[in-house]
């Protein structure tokens, strides 16, 4: 089943992308939640017209994302967490903690746009990926230290 996404969905696609999904997922989740609409000929032509009209705005949004990535640069965030003797963290470092640390540095990035390659459950140095735009991802270093 082909649908047109009306919002960005992590792991599936970005707004205005046409994606193939299983019929049950589309009919029972994406469409009722207004995350997608059916990819009919009329909806596709409306989508194409919206893309043409929004091309200038999207270029500005992409440029802003690239500027933010350049501004962040090689940022290293230091996060504190309670840990045991072996260096194992009680719990895990979450995207919300990273978003709060970035906000303290003056960067307002939504927690849903922060990802890790694996769960952070030990003290040490890790990489986090900031999904700033459809075509702009930026990697920062996280240093997890004992509280």
N, CA, C and O atoms as CSV, one atom per row, in Angstrom:
chain,resi,resn,atom,element,x,y,z
A,1,UNK,N,N,0.854,-1.175,0.000
A,1,UNK,CA,C,0.000,0.000,0.000
A,1,UNK,C,C,0.895,1.230,0.000
A,1,UNK,O,O,1.793,1.350,0.833
A,2,UNK,N,N,0.651,2.139,-0.927
A,2,UNK,CA,C,1.431,3.374,-0.999
A,2,UNK,C,C,0.696,4.487,-0.277
A,2,UNK,O,O,-0.503,4.690,-0.465
A,3,UNK,N,N,1.459,5.217,0.570
A,3,UNK,CA,C,0.896,6.360,1.282
A,3,UNK,C,C,1.843,7.538,1.148
A,3,UNK,O,O,3.034,7.369,0.884
A,4,UNK,N,N,1.298,8.737,1.335
A,4,UNK,CA,C,2.090,9.962,1.353
A,4,UNK,C,C,2.175,10.406,2.810
A,4,UNK,O,O,1.149,10.647,3.445
A,5,UNK,N,N,3.369,10.515,3.335
A,5,UNK,CA,C,3.542,10.911,4.737
A,5,UNK,C,C,3.219,12.388,4.907
A,5,UNK,O,O,3.629,13.219,4.097
A,6,UNK,N,N,2.484,12.710,5.965
A,6,UNK,CA,C,2.151,14.108,6.257
A,6,UNK,C,C,3.029,14.663,7.368
A,6,UNK,O,O,3.011,15.867,7.625
A,7,UNK,N,N,3.799,13.804,8.031
A,7,UNK,CA,C,4.765,14.222,9.046
A,7,UNK,C,C,6.009,13.344,8.913
A,7,UNK,O,O,5.974,12.302,8.258
A,8,UNK,N,N,7.103,13.771,9.537
A,8,UNK,CA,C,8.310,12.956,9.576
A,8,UNK,C,C,8.081,11.798,10.540
A,8,UNK,O,O,7.610,12.005,11.658
A,9,UNK,N,N,8.409,10.587,10.115
A,9,UNK,CA,C,8.291,9.421,10.978
A,9,UNK,C,C,9.637,8.713,10.968
A,9,UNK,O,O,10.111,8.257,9.928
A,10,UNK,N,N,10.240,8.632,12.147
A,10,UNK,CA,C,11.567,8.041,12.268
A,10,UNK,C,C,11.534,6.585,11.791
A,10,UNK,O,O,10.672,5.808,12.201
A,11,UNK,N,N,12.460,6.237,10.942
A,11,UNK,CA,C,12.556,4.881,10.437
A,11,UNK,C,C,11.683,4.600,9.228
A,11,UNK,O,O,11.807,3.542,8.611
A,12,UNK,N,N,10.794,5.537,8.877
A,12,UNK,CA,C,9.911,5.321,7.738
A,12,UNK,C,C,10.166,6.332,6.627
A,12,UNK,O,O,10.332,5.964,5.465
A,13,UNK,N,N,10.196,7.623,6.999
A,13,UNK,CA,C,10.445,8.633,5.986
A,13,UNK,C,C,10.116,10.022,6.490
A,13,UNK,O,O,9.818,10.227,7.666
A,14,UNK,N,N,10.179,10.973,5.567
A,14,UNK,CA,C,9.961,12.370,5.897
A,14,UNK,C,C,8.668,12.859,5.260
A,14,UNK,O,O,8.082,12.184,4.413
A,15,UNK,N,N,8.238,14.028,5.675
A,15,UNK,CA,C,7.004,14.608,5.171
A,15,UNK,C,C,7.046,14.673,3.637
A,15,UNK,O,O,8.073,15.011,3.048
A,16,UNK,N,N,5.931,14.350,3.013
A,16,UNK,CA,C,5.729,14.340,1.565
A,16,UNK,C,C,6.434,13.199,0.847
A,16,UNK,O,O,6.414,13.163,-0.383
A,17,UNK,N,N,7.052,12.272,1.556
A,17,UNK,CA,C,7.634,11.091,0.916
A,17,UNK,C,C,6.509,10.111,0.592
A,17,UNK,O,O,5.547,9.989,1.350
A,18,UNK,N,N,6.634,9.420,-0.528
A,18,UNK,CA,C,5.705,8.343,-0.867
A,18,UNK,C,C,6.397,7.043,-0.485
A,18,UNK,O,O,7.467,6.726,-1.004
A,19,UNK,N,N,5.781,6.290,0.428
A,19,UNK,CA,C,6.396,5.063,0.926
A,19,UNK,C,C,5.416,3.900,0.820
A,19,UNK,O,O,4.199,4.085,0.841
A,20,UNK,N,N,5.971,2.709,0.707
A,20,UNK,CA,C,5.170,1.489,0.723
A,20,UNK,C,C,5.120,0.965,2.153
A,20,UNK,O,O,6.157,0.784,2.791
A,21,UNK,N,N,3.926,0.725,2.644
A,21,UNK,CA,C,3.747,0.155,3.977
A,21,UNK,C,C,2.778,-1.011,3.882
A,21,UNK,O,O,2.077,-1.166,2.882
A,22,UNK,N,N,2.742,-1.820,4.917
A,22,UNK,CA,C,1.772,-2.909,4.948
A,22,UNK,C,C,0.377,-2.304,5.095
A,22,UNK,O,O,0.204,-1.303,5.791
A,23,UNK,N,N,-0.604,-2.901,4.450
A,23,UNK,CA,C,-1.961,-2.324,4.471
A,23,UNK,C,C,-2.523,-2.088,5.870
A,23,UNK,O,O,-3.166,-1.066,6.108
A,24,UNK,N,N,-2.294,-3.007,6.793
A,24,UNK,CA,C,-2.816,-2.848,8.151
A,24,UNK,C,C,-2.179,-1.676,8.863
A,24,UNK,O,O,-2.862,-0.931,9.565
A,25,UNK,N,N,-0.876,-1.501,8.693
A,25,UNK,CA,C,-0.160,-0.384,9.309
A,25,UNK,C,C,-0.669,0.941,8.765
A,25,UNK,O,O,-0.842,1.903,9.514
A,26,UNK,N,N,-0.908,0.987,7.467
A,26,UNK,CA,C,-1.407,2.209,6.842
A,26,UNK,C,C,-2.824,2.538,7.261
A,26,UNK,O,O,-3.106,3.655,7.693
A,27,UNK,N,N,-3.728,1.558,7.133
A,27,UNK,CA,C,-5.152,1.796,7.415
A,27,UNK,C,C,-5.446,1.958,8.899
A,27,UNK,O,O,-6.308,2.753,9.273
A,28,UNK,N,N,-4.742,1.216,9.752
A,28,UNK,CA,C,-5.088,1.202,11.175
A,28,UNK,C,C,-4.276,2.167,12.025
A,28,UNK,O,O,-4.680,2.489,13.142
A,29,UNK,N,N,-3.141,2.632,11.521
A,29,UNK,CA,C,-2.312,3.530,12.334
A,29,UNK,C,C,-2.008,4.847,11.627
A,29,UNK,O,O,-2.372,5.914,12.122
A,30,UNK,N,N,-1.351,4.781,10.485
A,30,UNK,CA,C,-0.873,6.008,9.838
A,30,UNK,C,C,-2.011,6.936,9.410
A,30,UNK,O,O,-1.985,8.128,9.715
A,31,UNK,N,N,-2.990,6.407,8.718
A,31,UNK,CA,C,-4.074,7.261,8.207
A,31,UNK,C,C,-4.979,7.774,9.335
A,31,UNK,O,O,-5.282,8.968,9.339
A,32,UNK,N,N,-5.429,6.952,10.289
A,32,UNK,CA,C,-6.278,7.489,11.373
A,32,UNK,C,C,-5.568,8.521,12.245
A,32,UNK,O,O,-6.219,9.425,12.769
A,33,UNK,N,N,-4.261,8.411,12.412
A,33,UNK,CA,C,-3.496,9.354,13.233
A,33,UNK,C,C,-3.105,10.601,12.435
A,33,UNK,O,O,-2.448,11.494,12.970
A,34,UNK,N,N,-3.499,10.666,11.174
A,34,UNK,CA,C,-3.148,11.757,10.255
A,34,UNK,C,C,-1.639,11.879,10.052
A,34,UNK,O,O,-1.115,12.976,9.856
A,35,UNK,N,N,-0.953,10.745,10.102
A,35,UNK,CA,C,0.471,10.717,9.795
A,35,UNK,C,C,0.691,10.500,8.300
A,35,UNK,O,O,1.784,10.742,7.789
A,36,UNK,N,N,-0.352,10.043,7.600
A,36,UNK,CA,C,-0.228,9.763,6.173
A,36,UNK,C,C,-1.597,9.846,5.525
A,36,UNK,O,O,-2.628,9.851,6.199
A,37,UNK,N,N,-1.582,9.912,4.175
A,37,UNK,CA,C,-2.813,9.828,3.408
A,37,UNK,C,C,-2.545,8.917,2.222
A,37,UNK,O,O,-1.398,8.738,1.812
A,38,UNK,N,N,-3.604,8.345,1.674
A,38,UNK,CA,C,-3.454,7.423,0.556
A,38,UNK,C,C,-2.785,8.119,-0.632
A,38,UNK,O,O,-3.004,9.306,-0.871
A,39,UNK,N,N,-1.977,7.373,-1.363
A,39,UNK,CA,C,-1.266,7.922,-2.521
A,39,UNK,C,C,-2.127,7.765,-3.772
A,39,UNK,O,O,-1.784,7.012,-4.684
A,40,UNK,N,N,-3.245,8.482,-3.803
A,40,UNK,CA,C,-4.091,8.484,-4.994
A,40,UNK,C,C,-3.525,9.500,-5.991
A,40,UNK,O,O,-2.654,10.302,-5.654
A,41,UNK,N,N,-4.034,9.448,-7.216
A,41,UNK,CA,C,-3.544,10.376,-8.246
A,41,UNK,C,C,-3.773,11.828,-7.832
A,41,UNK,O,O,-2.906,12.677,-8.039
A,42,UNK,N,N,-4.938,12.116,-7.247
A,42,UNK,CA,C,-5.238,13.485,-6.813
A,42,UNK,C,C,-4.309,13.926,-5.685
A,42,UNK,O,O,-3.796,15.045,-5.699
A,43,UNK,N,N,-4.094,13.048,-4.713
A,43,UNK,CA,C,-3.208,13.396,-3.593
A,43,UNK,C,C,-1.767,13.573,-4.052
A,43,UNK,O,O,-1.051,14.432,-3.538
A,44,UNK,N,N,-1.339,12.762,-5.017
A,44,UNK,CA,C,0.033,12.885,-5.530
A,44,UNK,C,C,0.202,14.215,-6.261
A,44,UNK,O,O,1.226,14.879,-6.099
A,45,UNK,N,N,-0.785,14.613,-7.065
A,45,UNK,CA,C,-0.657,15.889,-7.773
A,45,UNK,C,C,-0.694,17.060,-6.786
A,45,UNK,O,O,0.018,18.046,-6.979
A,46,UNK,N,N,-1.511,16.967,-5.734
A,46,UNK,CA,C,-1.516,18.010,-4.705
A,46,UNK,C,C,-0.163,18.076,-4.002
A,46,UNK,O,O,0.350,19.160,-3.723
A,47,UNK,N,N,0.414,16.901,-3.716
A,47,UNK,CA,C,1.727,16.838,-3.068
A,47,UNK,C,C,2.785,17.493,-3.948
A,47,UNK,O,O,3.612,18.261,-3.457
A,48,UNK,N,N,2.763,17.195,-5.245
A,48,UNK,CA,C,3.744,17.782,-6.162
A,48,UNK,C,C,3.616,19.298,-6.215
A,48,UNK,O,O,4.623,20.005,-6.260
A,49,UNK,N,N,2.391,19.798,-6.209
A,49,UNK,CA,C,2.169,21.245,-6.230
A,49,UNK,C,C,2.665,21.891,-4.931
A,49,UNK,O,O,3.270,22.962,-4.960
A,50,UNK,N,N,2.406,21.235,-3.791
A,50,UNK,CA,C,2.885,21.745,-2.508
A,50,UNK,C,C,4.409,21.790,-2.474
A,50,UNK,O,O,5.000,22.737,-1.954
A,51,UNK,N,N,5.038,20.763,-3.030
A,51,UNK,CA,C,6.501,20.708,-3.049
A,51,UNK,C,C,7.059,21.857,-3.885
A,51,UNK,O,O,8.042,22.486,-3.495
A,52,UNK,N,N,6.436,22.133,-5.038
A,52,UNK,CA,C,6.895,23.248,-5.880
A,52,UNK,C,C,6.796,24.573,-5.131
A,52,UNK,O,O,7.725,25.381,-5.154
A,53,UNK,N,N,5.660,24.788,-4.466
A,53,UNK,CA,C,5.446,26.046,-3.760
A,53,UNK,C,C,6.352,26.181,-2.541
A,53,UNK,O,O,6.737,27.290,-2.170
A,54,UNK,N,N,6.686,25.068,-1.926
A,54,UNK,CA,C,7.470,25.112,-0.701
A,54,UNK,C,C,8.975,24.953,-0.945
A,54,UNK,O,O,9.752,24.922,0.009
A,55,UNK,N,N,9.388,24.852,-2.200
A,55,UNK,CA,C,10.800,24.608,-2.511
A,55,UNK,C,C,11.703,25.695,-1.926
A,55,UNK,O,O,12.758,25.393,-1.369
A,56,UNK,N,N,11.297,26.938,-2.052
A,56,UNK,CA,C,12.113,28.033,-1.520
A,56,UNK,C,C,12.203,27.955,-0.004
A,56,UNK,O,O,13.282,28.119,0.566
A,57,UNK,N,N,11.079,27.707,0.647
A,57,UNK,CA,C,11.071,27.594,2.108
A,57,UNK,C,C,11.939,26.426,2.566
A,57,UNK,O,O,12.680,26.538,3.542
A,58,UNK,N,N,11.842,25.304,1.851
A,58,UNK,CA,C,12.614,24.130,2.227
A,58,UNK,C,C,14.111,24.378,2.080
A,58,UNK,O,O,14.903,23.885,2.883
A,59,UNK,N,N,14.500,25.133,1.068
A,59,UNK,CA,C,15.913,25.456,0.894
A,59,UNK,C,C,16.417,26.289,2.067
A,59,UNK,O,O,17.534,26.091,2.544
A,60,UNK,N,N,15.584,27.225,2.530
A,60,UNK,CA,C,15.962,28.035,3.683
A,60,UNK,C,C,16.065,27.180,4.942
A,60,UNK,O,O,16.990,27.355,5.735
A,61,UNK,N,N,15.121,26.256,5.130
A,61,UNK,CA,C,15.155,25.366,6.295
A,61,UNK,C,C,16.413,24.500,6.253
A,61,UNK,O,O,17.059,24.289,7.279
A,62,UNK,N,N,16.761,23.995,5.056
A,62,UNK,CA,C,17.971,23.182,4.914
A,62,UNK,C,C,19.206,24.020,5.232
A,62,UNK,O,O,20.113,23.548,5.918
A,63,UNK,N,N,19.247,25.258,4.741
A,63,UNK,CA,C,20.379,26.143,5.008
A,63,UNK,C,C,20.494,26.429,6.501
A,63,UNK,O,O,21.597,26.447,7.047
A,64,UNK,N,N,19.355,26.654,7.165
A,64,UNK,CA,C,19.372,26.876,8.619
A,64,UNK,C,C,19.920,25.654,9.346
A,64,UNK,O,O,20.678,25.790,10.306
A,65,UNK,N,N,19.539,24.454,8.892
A,65,UNK,CA,C,20.037,23.224,9.506
A,65,UNK,C,C,21.543,23.091,9.298
A,65,UNK,O,O,22.263,22.688,10.212
A,66,UNK,N,N,22.023,23.428,8.102
A,66,UNK,CA,C,23.465,23.367,7.843
A,66,UNK,C,C,24.214,24.393,8.682
A,66,UNK,O,O,25.310,24.116,9.170
A,67,UNK,N,N,23.628,25.577,8.854
A,67,UNK,CA,C,24.251,26.600,9.694
A,67,UNK,C,C,24.324,26.141,11.141
A,67,UNK,O,O,25.332,26.353,11.816
A,68,UNK,N,N,23.250,25.508,11.619
A,68,UNK,CA,C,23.238,24.989,12.989
A,68,UNK,C,C,24.289,23.908,13.166
A,68,UNK,O,O,24.979,23.873,14.185
A,69,UNK,N,N,24.418,23.021,12.177
A,69,UNK,CA,C,25.430,21.966,12.247
A,69,UNK,C,C,26.829,22.579,12.285
A,69,UNK,O,O,27.688,22.108,13.030
A,70,UNK,N,N,27.068,23.623,11.490
A,70,UNK,CA,C,28.374,24.282,11.495
A,70,UNK,C,C,28.615,24.982,12.836
A,70,UNK,O,O,29.734,24.987,13.348
A,71,UNK,N,N,27.567,25.565,13.393
A,71,UNK,CA,C,27.675,26.267,14.664
A,71,UNK,C,C,27.984,25.290,15.802
A,71,UNK,O,O,28.786,25.584,16.688
A,72,UNK,N,N,27.337,24.129,15.761
A,72,UNK,CA,C,27.590,23.116,16.787
A,72,UNK,C,C,29.009,22.579,16.636
A,72,UNK,O,O,29.705,22.384,17.633
A,73,UNK,N,N,29.442,22.339,15.409
A,73,UNK,CA,C,30.815,21.903,15.137
A,73,UNK,C,C,31.166,20.608,15.831
A,73,UNK,O,O,30.390,19.652,15.833
A,74,UNK,N,N,32.335,20.590,16.415
A,74,UNK,CA,C,32.855,19.402,17.091
A,74,UNK,C,C,32.538,19.457,18.581
A,74,UNK,O,O,33.426,19.288,19.416
A,75,UNK,N,N,31.291,19.689,18.906
A,75,UNK,CA,C,30.857,19.833,20.290
A,75,UNK,C,C,30.993,18.520,21.050
A,75,UNK,O,O,30.639,17.456,20.541
A,76,UNK,N,N,31.510,18.604,22.279
A,76,UNK,CA,C,31.561,17.464,23.175
A,76,UNK,C,C,30.731,17.804,24.396
A,76,UNK,O,O,31.030,18.756,25.118
A,77,UNK,N,N,29.692,17.024,24.622
A,77,UNK,CA,C,28.829,17.226,25.786
A,77,UNK,C,C,29.274,16.304,26.900
A,77,UNK,O,O,29.604,15.142,26.663
A,78,UNK,N,N,29.282,16.821,28.111
A,78,UNK,CA,C,29.603,16.015,29.272
A,78,UNK,C,C,28.322,15.776,30.052
A,78,UNK,O,O,27.697,16.717,30.540
A,79,UNK,N,N,27.937,14.518,30.166
A,79,UNK,CA,C,26.731,14.139,30.888
A,79,UNK,C,C,27.118,13.369,32.141
A,79,UNK,O,O,28.013,12.525,32.107
A,80,UNK,N,N,26.445,13.662,33.240
A,80,UNK,CA,C,26.723,12.930,34.476
A,80,UNK,C,C,25.622,11.913,34.715
A,80,UNK,O,O,24.451,12.170,34.439
A,81,UNK,N,N,26.006,10.774,35.225
A,81,UNK,CA,C,25.051,9.712,35.533
A,81,UNK,C,C,25.558,8.933,36.737
A,81,UNK,O,O,26.764,8.784,36.931
A,82,UNK,N,N,24.630,8.442,37.538
A,82,UNK,CA,C,25.010,7.602,38.664
A,82,UNK,C,C,25.470,6.261,38.115
A,82,UNK,O,O,24.826,5.667,37.250
A,83,UNK,N,N,26.596,5.803,38.637
A,83,UNK,CA,C,27.161,4.559,38.132
A,83,UNK,C,C,27.717,3.735,39.279
A,83,UNK,O,O,28.059,4.261,40.339
A,84,UNK,N,N,27.799,2.449,39.049
A,84,UNK,CA,C,28.361,1.539,40.045
A,84,UNK,C,C,29.875,1.494,39.952
A,84,UNK,O,O,30.487,2.226,39.174
A,85,UNK,N,N,30.463,0.630,40.752
A,85,UNK,CA,C,31.927,0.487,40.803
A,85,UNK,C,C,32.508,0.072,39.449
A,85,UNK,O,O,33.608,0.490,39.087
A,86,UNK,N,N,31.770,-0.747,38.707
A,86,UNK,CA,C,32.283,-1.261,37.437
A,86,UNK,C,C,32.115,-0.275,36.286
A,86,UNK,O,O,32.588,-0.532,35.179
A,87,UNK,N,N,31.441,0.859,36.540
A,87,UNK,CA,C,31.225,1.848,35.496
A,87,UNK,C,C,29.897,1.680,34.788
A,87,UNK,O,O,29.608,2.383,33.820
A,88,UNK,N,N,29.086,0.746,35.271
A,88,UNK,CA,C,27.757,0.533,34.681
A,88,UNK,C,C,26.795,1.571,35.249
A,88,UNK,O,O,26.707,1.767,36.461
A,89,UNK,N,N,26.078,2.228,34.342
A,89,UNK,CA,C,25.143,3.287,34.731
A,89,UNK,C,C,23.866,2.661,35.274
A,89,UNK,O,O,23.405,1.629,34.784
A,90,UNK,N,N,23.300,3.304,36.297
A,90,UNK,CA,C,21.988,2.894,36.792
A,90,UNK,C,C,20.959,3.489,35.839
A,90,UNK,O,O,20.641,4.675,35.919
A,91,UNK,N,N,20.444,2.664,34.943
A,91,UNK,CA,C,19.526,3.151,33.915
A,91,UNK,C,C,20.288,3.306,32.611
A,91,UNK,O,O,21.133,2.477,32.275
A,92,UNK,N,N,19.986,4.375,31.874
A,92,UNK,CA,C,20.660,4.631,30.600
A,92,UNK,C,C,20.585,6.115,30.291
A,92,UNK,O,O,19.737,6.831,30.825
A,93,UNK,N,N,21.475,6.568,29.428
A,93,UNK,CA,C,21.419,7.945,28.949
A,93,UNK,C,C,20.368,7.990,27.846
A,93,UNK,O,O,20.375,7.163,26.935
A,94,UNK,N,N,19.465,8.964,27.937
A,94,UNK,CA,C,18.363,9.062,26.987
A,94,UNK,C,C,18.518,10.296,26.102
A,94,UNK,O,O,19.263,11.214,26.445
A,95,UNK,N,N,17.821,10.325,24.970
A,95,UNK,CA,C,17.842,11.519,24.119
A,95,UNK,C,C,17.347,12.773,24.848
A,95,UNK,O,O,17.777,13.882,24.529
A,96,UNK,N,N,16.456,12.607,25.814
A,96,UNK,CA,C,15.958,13.748,26.580
A,96,UNK,C,C,17.091,14.407,27.369
A,96,UNK,O,O,17.172,15.634,27.428
A,97,UNK,N,N,17.958,13.605,27.971
A,97,UNK,CA,C,19.099,14.161,28.709
A,97,UNK,C,C,20.042,14.905,27.767
A,97,UNK,O,O,20.578,15.953,28.127
A,98,UNK,N,N,20.246,14.378,26.580
A,98,UNK,CA,C,21.119,15.026,25.601
A,98,UNK,C,C,20.479,16.338,25.138
A,98,UNK,O,O,21.167,17.349,24.998
A,99,UNK,N,N,19.150,16.320,24.900
A,99,UNK,CA,C,18.447,17.534,24.481
A,99,UNK,C,C,18.547,18.614,25.558
A,99,UNK,O,O,18.735,19.789,25.243
A,100,UNK,N,N,18.421,18.219,26.834
A,100,UNK,CA,C,18.544,19.187,27.925
A,100,UNK,C,C,19.960,19.764,27.984
A,100,UNK,O,O,20.137,20.964,28.197
A,101,UNK,N,N,20.962,18.912,27.796
A,101,UNK,CA,C,22.351,19.383,27.817
A,101,UNK,C,C,22.612,20.325,26.641
A,101,UNK,O,O,23.321,21.321,26.790
A,102,UNK,N,N,22.046,20.017,25.484
A,102,UNK,CA,C,22.197,20.905,24.328
A,102,UNK,C,C,21.495,22.236,24.570
A,102,UNK,O,O,21.986,23.285,24.154
A,103,UNK,N,N,20.354,22.193,25.239
A,103,UNK,CA,C,19.614,23.424,25.530
A,103,UNK,C,C,20.435,24.315,26.468
A,103,UNK,O,O,20.418,25.538,26.326
A,104,UNK,N,N,21.152,23.712,27.424
A,104,UNK,CA,C,22.021,24.479,28.315
A,104,UNK,C,C,23.136,25.161,27.533
A,104,UNK,O,O,23.599,26.235,27.916
A,105,UNK,N,N,23.567,24.541,26.435
A,105,UNK,CA,C,24.615,25.115,25.585
A,105,UNK,C,C,24.051,26.165,24.622
A,105,UNK,O,O,24.807,26.872,23.955
A,106,UNK,N,N,22.704,26.262,24.556
A,106,UNK,CA,C,22.082,27.253,23.698
A,106,UNK,C,C,21.554,26.706,22.381
A,106,UNK,O,O,21.231,27.484,21.482
A,107,UNK,N,N,21.456,25.379,22.243
A,107,UNK,CA,C,20.951,24.753,21.033
A,107,UNK,C,C,19.636,24.060,21.344
A,107,UNK,O,O,19.593,23.136,22.157
A,108,UNK,N,N,18.569,24.501,20.703
A,108,UNK,CA,C,17.254,23.924,20.950
A,108,UNK,C,C,16.961,22.865,19.889
A,108,UNK,O,O,16.535,23.182,18.779
A,109,UNK,N,N,17.197,21.598,20.250
A,109,UNK,CA,C,16.984,20.483,19.333
A,109,UNK,C,C,16.015,19.504,19.989
A,109,UNK,O,O,16.186,19.123,21.147
A,110,UNK,N,N,14.999,19.105,19.232
A,110,UNK,CA,C,13.987,18.199,19.747
A,110,UNK,C,C,14.603,16.839,20.068
A,110,UNK,O,O,15.446,16.337,19.325
A,111,UNK,N,N,14.177,16.259,21.171
A,111,UNK,CA,C,14.729,14.973,21.610
A,111,UNK,C,C,14.460,13.859,20.602
A,111,UNK,O,O,15.209,12.884,20.544
A,112,UNK,N,N,13.401,13.994,19.809
A,112,UNK,CA,C,13.076,12.972,18.824
A,112,UNK,C,C,14.046,12.971,17.662
A,112,UNK,O,O,14.064,12.028,16.871
A,113,UNK,N,N,14.844,14.004,17.548
A,113,UNK,CA,C,15.812,14.107,16.456
A,113,UNK,C,C,17.225,13.721,16.896
A,113,UNK,O,O,18.197,13.987,16.190
A,114,UNK,N,N,17.328,13.092,18.070
A,114,UNK,CA,C,18.621,12.668,18.593
A,114,UNK,C,C,18.636,11.147,18.640
A,114,UNK,O,O,17.723,10.525,19.184
A,115,UNK,N,N,19.675,10.557,18.070
A,115,UNK,CA,C,19.764,9.105,18.043
A,115,UNK,C,C,21.140,8.612,18.456
A,115,UNK,O,O,22.133,9.333,18.360
A,116,UNK,N,N,21.179,7.371,18.917
A,116,UNK,CA,C,22.427,6.715,19.316
A,116,UNK,C,C,22.584,5.456,18.479
A,116,UNK,O,O,21.596,4.869,18.038
A,117,UNK,N,N,23.835,5.040,18.260
A,117,UNK,CA,C,24.047,3.798,17.521
A,117,UNK,C,C,23.723,2.587,18.405
A,117,UNK,O,O,23.328,1.533,17.905
A,118,UNK,N,N,23.893,2.747,19.722
A,118,UNK,CA,C,23.530,1.697,20.673
A,118,UNK,C,C,23.167,2.369,21.997
A,118,UNK,O,O,23.458,3.547,22.206
A,119,UNK,N,N,22.527,1.608,22.886
A,119,UNK,CA,C,22.149,2.169,24.180
A,119,UNK,C,C,23.401,2.539,24.974
A,119,UNK,O,O,24.420,1.851,24.910
A,120,UNK,N,N,23.305,3.632,25.718
A,120,UNK,CA,C,24.428,4.084,26.526
A,120,UNK,C,C,24.174,3.644,27.956
A,120,UNK,O,O,23.367,4.245,28.664
A,121,UNK,N,N,24.869,2.585,28.383
A,121,UNK,CA,C,24.666,2.028,29.715
A,121,UNK,C,C,25.968,1.931,30.525
A,121,UNK,O,O,25.980,1.403,31.637
A,122,UNK,N,N,27.053,2.446,29.953
A,122,UNK,CA,C,28.342,2.422,30.652
A,122,UNK,C,C,28.954,3.821,30.598
A,122,UNK,O,O,28.599,4.624,29.735
A,123,UNK,N,N,29.860,4.106,31.509
A,123,UNK,CA,C,30.597,5.365,31.462
A,123,UNK,C,C,31.531,5.315,30.257
A,123,UNK,O,O,31.975,4.240,29.854
A,124,UNK,N,N,31.823,6.462,29.692
A,124,UNK,CA,C,32.749,6.492,28.564
A,124,UNK,C,C,32.354,7.535,27.547
A,124,UNK,O,O,31.582,8.450,27.834
A,125,UNK,N,N,32.899,7.381,26.342
A,125,UNK,CA,C,32.678,8.337,25.268
A,125,UNK,C,C,31.836,7.682,24.177
A,125,UNK,O,O,32.116,6.560,23.753
A,126,UNK,N,N,30.803,8.392,23.727
A,126,UNK,CA,C,29.880,7.868,22.732
A,126,UNK,C,C,29.611,8.928,21.672
A,126,UNK,O,O,29.949,10.099,21.845
A,127,UNK,N,N,29.001,8.502,20.576
A,127,UNK,CA,C,28.598,9.416,19.507
A,127,UNK,C,C,27.074,9.459,19.461
A,127,UNK,O,O,26.408,8.435,19.612
A,128,UNK,N,N,26.534,10.657,19.251
A,128,UNK,CA,C,25.104,10.843,19.057
A,128,UNK,C,C,24.909,11.528,17.711
A,128,UNK,O,O,25.703,12.384,17.319
A,129,UNK,N,N,23.853,11.148,17.012
A,129,UNK,CA,C,23.558,11.731,15.704
A,129,UNK,C,C,22.344,12.637,15.842
A,129,UNK,O,O,21.289,12.227,16.324
A,130,UNK,N,N,22.521,13.884,15.405
A,130,UNK,CA,C,21.432,14.858,15.410
A,130,UNK,C,C,20.852,14.902,14.007
A,130,UNK,O,O,21.560,15.220,13.051
A,131,UNK,N,N,19.574,14.587,13.876
A,131,UNK,CA,C,18.887,14.606,12.587
A,131,UNK,C,C,18.274,15.992,12.428
A,131,UNK,O,O,17.115,16.209,12.782
A,132,UNK,N,N,19.055,16.929,11.896
A,132,UNK,CA,C,18.638,18.318,11.817
A,132,UNK,C,C,17.708,18.589,10.641
A,132,UNK,O,O,16.894,19.511,10.693
A,133,UNK,N,N,17.823,17.793,9.581
A,133,UNK,CA,C,17.024,17.982,8.369
A,133,UNK,C,C,17.054,16.672,7.597
A,133,UNK,O,O,17.855,15.782,7.883
A,134,UNK,N,N,16.184,16.572,6.632
A,134,UNK,CA,C,16.118,15.379,5.795
A,134,UNK,C,C,17.481,15.023,5.207
A,134,UNK,O,O,17.813,13.846,5.073
A,135,UNK,N,N,18.266,16.036,4.859
A,135,UNK,CA,C,19.568,15.807,4.228
A,135,UNK,C,C,20.744,16.230,5.100
A,135,UNK,O,O,21.887,16.189,4.646
A,136,UNK,N,N,20.487,16.634,6.340
A,136,UNK,CA,C,21.562,17.124,7.210
A,136,UNK,C,C,21.548,16.367,8.537
A,136,UNK,O,O,20.654,16.551,9.363
A,137,UNK,N,N,22.558,15.513,8.725
A,137,UNK,CA,C,22.776,14.858,10.010
A,137,UNK,C,C,24.118,15.338,10.543
A,137,UNK,O,O,25.065,15.562,9.788
A,138,UNK,N,N,24.174,15.490,11.864
A,138,UNK,CA,C,25.416,15.963,12.480
A,138,UNK,C,C,25.731,15.076,13.671
A,138,UNK,O,O,24.839,14.691,14.427
A,139,UNK,N,N,27.005,14.757,13.830
A,139,UNK,CA,C,27.430,13.873,14.903
A,139,UNK,C,C,28.129,14.673,15.996
A,139,UNK,O,O,28.992,15.504,15.713
A,140,UNK,N,N,27.751,14.416,17.241
A,140,UNK,CA,C,28.418,15.049,18.375
A,140,UNK,C,C,28.960,13.959,19.291
A,140,UNK,O,O,28.540,12.804,19.222
A,141,UNK,N,N,29.894,14.342,20.143
A,141,UNK,CA,C,30.497,13.410,21.080
A,141,UNK,C,C,29.872,13.602,22.456
A,141,UNK,O,O,29.715,14.728,22.927
A,142,UNK,N,N,29.519,12.495,23.091
A,142,UNK,CA,C,28.986,12.509,24.449
A,142,UNK,C,C,30.000,11.874,25.367
A,142,UNK,O,O,30.491,10.775,25.108
A,143,UNK,N,N,30.307,12.561,26.424
A,143,UNK,CA,C,31.212,12.018,27.432
A,143,UNK,C,C,30.400,11.765,28.679
A,143,UNK,O,O,29.953,12.707,29.332
A,144,UNK,N,N,30.202,10.506,29.017
A,144,UNK,CA,C,29.391,10.121,30.175
A,144,UNK,C,C,30.339,9.885,31.345
A,144,UNK,O,O,31.206,9.012,31.304
A,145,UNK,N,N,30.144,10.700,32.404
A,145,UNK,CA,C,31.010,10.609,33.589
A,145,UNK,C,C,30.163,10.302,34.804
A,145,UNK,O,O,28.953,10.531,34.805
A,146,UNK,N,N,30.796,9.786,35.828
A,146,UNK,CA,C,30.104,9.417,37.070
A,146,UNK,C,C,29.716,10.664,37.849
A,146,UNK,O,O,30.472,11.633,37.914
A,147,UNK,N,N,28.527,10.624,38.439
A,147,UNK,CA,C,28.038,11.768,39.211
A,147,UNK,C,C,28.670,11.804,40.593
A,147,UNK,O,O,28.375,12.700,41.384
